[in-house]
Amino acid sequence: MPHIALVTLVVRDYDEARAFYTDALGFELVEDTDRGDGSRWVVVRPRGAHGTGMLLARAKDEEQEASVGAQTGGRVGFFLHTEDFAADHARMTAAGVRFLEEPRHEVYGSVAVFEDLYGNRWDLLQPA
């Protein structure tokens, strides 16, 4: 088993999630396929990445809807590595991404926590 192929993120709406991840975060759209039953297979990943992607899965019922934005219980659940922290932080801020703190420069690298459009917490991180 060489790597995890996909991680599912439950979303409210395919199109708004796709737009946020591709426009605000700069991810690439890998696939957007209509499955014929009202659902879609929507996969995004950081531009240029060759590993794990994110399956944006629309909530099907009330239980799944309740988990949107809270899939990790309020903890940072996703870690987005960058090679140019300052440039990506500035680009994302200009695109309307909400950072919850000012950038920090820690022993392990430069980091700032941000929220996606549903409130899931992410680290933007440039490792030292």
Secondary structure, DSSP 8 states (H G I E B T S, - for coil): -----EEEEEES-HHHHHHIIIIIS-EEEEEEEE-SSS-EEEEEEETT--S-EEEEEE--SHHHHHHTT-TTTTSEEEEEE-S-HHHHHHHHHHTT-EESS--EEETTEEEEEEE-TT--EEEEEEE-
